Amino acid sequence: MDTSKGRADDSVERHTQDAGPPDRTDSADAPDRTDAPDRTGPAAPEGPADPARTGWRRWAMDTRPLRRPAYRRLWSSTIVTAVGSQLTAVAVPKQIYDITGSSAWVGYASFAGLLPLVVFALWGGAIADTVDRRKLLLVTNTGIAVTSLLFWVQAATGLGSVAVLMVLLALQQAFFGLNSPARQASIARLVPPEELAAANALGSTVMQTGLVAGPLLAGALIPVVGLAELYLIDAVALCVTVWAVHRLPALPPLATATAKAGRAGLRGIAEGFRYISLHQVLLLSFLADIIAMVFGMPRALFPQLASETYASYDEGLALGLLFAAVPIGAVLGGLLSGTFSRIRRHGLMVIVAVVAWGVAVTGFGLSANLWVAVAFLVAAGVADMVSMVFRGAILLSAVTDELRGRMQGVFTVVVAGGPRLADVLHGTAGSALGPRAAVAGGGLLVVVSMLVLAATMPALRRYGASA
């Protein structure tokens, strides 16, 4: 599950000469140390434990991947504008709700970005397998920055057009679809297999920290400076991102992938889907996230809940807390993720996390008190982090490098497309049934659907079990 806006490579590394051992992957022609055949059975041994990680340190976040300069550059590029990107994530639905007064329109607008996201994420994944991934990140981050600048222009001029907002959202999602597969596929080139779960936890925690600060800051700034300035801050931060990505090492295709260059079209995309169809655990991990997000992501109802259900509280405060609560939980989960790199039953952990997400969302829907509702959303965020880490580890470990871009393209469609379908579903249901009933019903559907999937399809719950 990925509840963030999804923009990657968001900030700048300020210290490229940080202490740490040399990393051979800084060379453009460095071999891929994590290229391994697909596994659908017991996980391979994950290497010796760090002898320094004893006592409470075994529970704290595993920072070993940060010792590797190349990964540290990629990781640090998510810091500065993680906050800025979430200013826009809050501003867009807020602006649409202010124009229309309808949660359904919030959902429809989000859905407008789904088709370009699907098309360009799949295509971007194929491209990422045949070109230098760093160059692709440069081009796409520039496009995202320009789009954020256009968001600012329409708000500053008082255009007040939902259609223009939907077009800009679609353009932004197209660039994101091209960007995300390249970034995620690069991780396995920068760390060894035993550090993949830790690397996923580090990256997710940084992004989720931005998701905490961004919505809270947006809720405080909207009544003071207005929506236009939120878009402008995001645009400036994204310009810094372009410089940060420029500092990354080259990531050209490996020899096997280079031999297949020129296949960034329909044939290459079709090969990716064939691979998924032949490896059930990948298909099931995608399906688990679809269940969690489509039935259980109620963000389209946050503006309505803030203005109606929690009307006795300050609306700006309520809106900021609702958007920030899940990321707060995800950060808490990330800070206690030290055990992630030692757990072998990755599939079972995905199932447990999705069920826990559904239970927490149900509790949120039944809560009339803002602080109780926020507590349930925080619990949902912890479950979200666990699911993200283990689904990401399954994907990176079960796919070879020449297919990682395409697999990450499908992954992007699932984790970003699911919430957009949820926006339509929850926005429509919330308008018809009321927001709290729609949220609680969706959470129950998550629990029932995931338990049925786990009972009838054992491949996911068995994946990674010790022999």
N, C-alpha and C positions, 0 to 999 in steps of 0.2 A: 504494500500500500504506500502510496506516495501522495500526501495531501498537499504538498507544496505546489506553488505555481509552476515549478519545474524548470526554471531557467537555470542553466549551468554556467560554470566558469565565471563567477560573479565578482571577483575582486582581484587584488594585486598582492604579490608577495613583496614585502618590504625588505626582507633580508635574504638575499639569494646565497649568501655565504655563511648561513647558519652552521653551527657545529654539527658534525655528523659524519659517518663513514662515507667514503666515496661510493658512488652508485654507477655501475657500468652502464645502466640504461640511459644515462645522459647522452651516450653516443647514438647517432642516428642509425647506425647499423648494428646496434646491440641485439643479441638474440632474445627471443621471447622465452622467458624462463618458466612461464606458466602454461605453455601450450600442451594440453593433455587430451587424451581421448575422452569421449563421453562416458559418464558413469551413471548407471541407473540402479546400482546395487550398493554394497557397502562402501563407505568412503575410504580413501587411502589414508594412511597415517598422516597426521598433520604436523609432524615435526616435534622436536623436543620443546618442552615448556621453558619459558624464560626463568632462569633460576632466581632472578631478582623479584619475580612476581609472587611473593608469599604473603600470607596474612591478608589484610584488607586490600592490598594491591591486586590480589587475584580478582576482586570485584570491580576495581576501578578501570577506566577506559584503557585499552591496550594501544599505546602510542608507538609501537615498533615501526609501523610503516612510515612515520615522519622522520625516521633516521635516513630515509632514502631521498636524496635531493630531488629527483625527478617527480616522485609522488608528492613530495612536500610542495613543489611548485603548483601542481594541479590542485592539491587540497587548499593551498592558501589563496587560490584564485576564486574561492567561493565566499570569502569573508566580507570584503568591503561593501559590495552591493547586494548582499543577501538581504539586508534591511531595505534597501531601495527598491528591489524588485517587489517586495511585499507591500510597499506603499501603493504601487499600481494595482496589485492584486486586490487590495481593499477599495481603492478609489473607483475602479471600473464598476463593480456591482453596486456600490453606493451611488454613483452618478446615474446609473440606469434606473435604480429604484427611485431616486429623486425625480427623474424625468417622468416615469410611468406610474409610480406608486403600486407596482405589481411585482410579486416574487416570480410569477410565471415568466415575465419578460427577462428577469435576471437569469433564469434557466435557459430561455431561448437564446439569449445573447452568448452565453457560455457555449451552447451547442453549436453556434456559428463557427467556433474555432475548431470543432471536432474533425470535419472533413479535411481541411488543410493539414491538421496535425497528423491524421492517419496517412494521407498520401505522402507527405514530405518526411515523416518519420521512417516509413518503409523505404522510400527512395534514399533518404539520408543514410540509413543503415547500410544499404548496398554501396553507396558512394564511399562510406567510411572504410569499407573493406578493400578499396582499390586506390585510395589517394593518401597523401600525408594527412593524418588526422589533425595535426596542429594547424595546418593551413585551412582546413575546413572549419575549425573552430574560430579562426580569425575572421573569415568571411561571414559566418553566421552570427557571431557576436556583434559585428558591425551592423548587420541588418536589424538585430533586436534593438540596438541602441537608437537607430534612426526611427524605428517604430515608436519607441517610448517618447522621442522628441515630438512626433506627430500627435501622440496622445495629449501632450502638453499644449500644442498649438490649438487643437479643437476645444480644449477646456478654457484656455486663456481668452479665446475669441468669443466664448459664450455660445457656441454653435448649438448645443443642446439637441443633437441628433443621435438617436439610438442606432440608426442605420450606419452612420459613420463610425460609431463605437464598435459595432459588430464587424465592419470591414477591417478596422485596425486590429481588432482582436484576432481575426482570421489570419491577417498578415503576420502578426506576432507569433502565432502558433505554427505557421509554416516555417519560420526561421528556427523556432525552438525544435520542431520536428527534425530539421536538418542537423541541429547542434547536439542534441542530447545523445544520440547513439555514438557519435565520435568520442565524446567525453567519457562516457561510461565504458566503452570498449577499450579505452586506453589504460584503464586501471590495472588490468591483468598483465600489461606489458611492463608495469612499473614496480610491482611487488611480487614476492614468491607466493605459491599456493597457500601456505600455512598462514599468511597474513591477509588473505582476501576478506574474510569476515571482519577483521579489525579495520581494514581500510574502508569497507562499506560503512561501518559504525562511525568512523571518524568523519567521513564526508557527510553522512546523513545528519550527524549531530551539529555540524557547523551550519548546514542549511536550515535545520530546524531552529537553531538559535536565532537566525535571521527572521524566521517566521514568528518567533516570540516578540522580538523587539519591533519588527516592522508594523504589525497590526496595532500594538499598543501605541506606538509613535503616531501612526495614522489617526487613531481615535483621538489623540491629544491635539494633533495639528489641524485636522479638518475644520473645527470651529474657529481656529486662529488664522490660518493662512489660506484655507480653501483647497479644493481638489487639484487645481492647475499646478500649484507648487509641488504637490506630491509627485506628479508625473515628471516634473523638471528635475527633481532630486534623483529620481530613478534613472533618467536619461544621462545625467552627468556621471553617476556611478558606473553605468554601463560603458561609458567612454573609457573609464579607468580599466575596466575589464579587458578591453581590446589590447591595451598595453601589457596587461598581465599575461594574457595568452601568448603574446609575442615573445615573452621570455621563456616559454616552455621549450624543451628539446624537440627536435624533429621526430615524428612518429610515422615513418613511411611504412607501406605494407611489407610484410616479411616475404621471403623468397617464394613461398607457396602461394601467397595471395597475389604477389606481383605477376606470377605466371597466369593468373586468371583476370588480369586487368581488362577493363572494357566491358565488364559484366554488371555494371551498375544500372541495369535496366530491369525489365520485367522478368527476364530469365534468372537474374541474380536474386530478385525478390522471391520468385517461385522456389528457388533452391532453399531459401531460408524456411519457407513454410513446409516444404517437404521434410526438412530436418526435424522440425518441431513435431510433425505428424508421426515420425518414426521414434521419437523419444518422449514417452508418455509423461515422465516426471516434469518436463518443461511445460507441456500443455496444461497439466494439472496445477502447476505453480501459477501460471497465468490466470487460469480459471478461478483459483482461490482469491486472487486480487480483484478480479471482476466482481465476484460475489460481494466482497467487502465494500468495494467502492460504489457500485451501482445501487445496491440496496441500502448502504449504510453511511453515505457521505452527505450530510444535510446542510452544507455550507450555503446553498442558494436561499435557505430560509433564515440565515443569520440576520439580515437587515430587518425582516418582518418580526422576528422574535425580539430583536433589540427595541423596536418601536412599539410593540404591542404586549407581548408576554412579560417583558421586563421593563415596562413603561415606568414603574416606580423608581427605577434607577436612572442615572444619566444615560441617555441613548448612546452618546459617543463612547463612554466607558464600557457599556454593555457590548457594543459592537466590537470594540477592540479586544475585550476579554474573550468573546466567543471565537474570533478568528485566531487568537493567540493560544488558547487553551490546549489544543491538540499538539501544536509544536512544543509547548512547555513540557508536556508529558513525554514527547519524543526525546527532548534534550535530557530529561531525567533518566530515561531508559538508556540513552547513549553514554551518560556519565557512569552508569553502572554496568557497562557492557564488557567488562573484563573477562567474563566467562564465555563470551560469544565464540572466541577462537578455539575453545576447548570442547564445545558441544558438537557431537558428531551427527545427531539425528536432526538434520536440517529440515526435512520434510515435516516431521512431527511438530517441530517448533512453529512452522508456518501455520499448521492447522490450529494449534493452541492459541496462537496470536490472533488469528481471524475470529475465532469464537469469542475470545475476550473482547475484541473490538466490538462485536455485535452486542454483547451484554452491556458494555459501557454506553454505547449509543442509545440502547433502549432506556437505560437509566436517565440519560440526558433528556430524552423526549418526555419522560414522566415527571421531570423536575420543574416546579413553578418558581423555585428560588434560584436566583442567578448564581449564587456561590456554590450551591449544590450541583447545578448544571455544569458549571466550570470544572468542578471536581471530577465529574464523570467524563468530561471531555479530556481532562488531563490523563485519566486512566486509559482512555482510548488511545491517547498519544503514545503511551508506553507500549501498548500492544502494537501500534503502528510501526514503531521503531524496530521491534523484534521481527515483525514480518518483513520489513524492508531489508534488513540485514541478511536474513537467511534466504529470502528469495533471490537477492542479488548474488549471494555466494553460490547458490545452486546454478544460476545462469552462467557466471564467470568460470566455474570449475567444470561444467559439463559440456562446454563448447570450445572448439579450437579457434585460433586467432583469425583464420580466414573467414570465419562465419560470425565472429563476435559482433561486428557492426550490424549485420542484419538481425541477429537475435536481439541486440539492444534496440533496434528500430521497432521490432514487435513489442518489446518490453515497454518502450516509450508510449506506444499506442495504447497499451493496456493500462499503465499506471496513470497516464494523463487523460486518456479518453474515457476511462471508467467514471471519474468524477464529473466529467461534462455530461455524460448520460444521466448521472445522478442529479445534476442540476435541473435537467428537464423533468425527470421523474418526481423529485421532491418539490420543485417549484410548482408543478401542476397539482400534485397531491396536496401540497400545503394550501393552495388556493381553494381546493374543493373540500378538504376535510379539516383544515386547521393545521398549523405548523407542528404542534406537539404530537398530534395523532400520527401525522406523516412520519415524523422522526422515529417514534417508538415502534411503529409498524415495520419500518425499514430495518431497525436493529434486530427485531425478532426474525425477520426473513434471513438476515445474515447468519444467525445462529443455526436455524433449522437447515438452511441450504448447505452450510459448511459441514455440519454433522452428517448429512446424507451423503455428501461427496466423499468424506473420509471413510464412511462405512462401506460404500459401494466401489470405491476405487483405491485399493490399498497401496498402489505404487508410491504415492506421495508420502504417506505416513511411514513407509519402510525406507525411504531414500536416506542414505547416509548412516543407517544403523550399523553398529559395530558387528563385525563378523563373529 
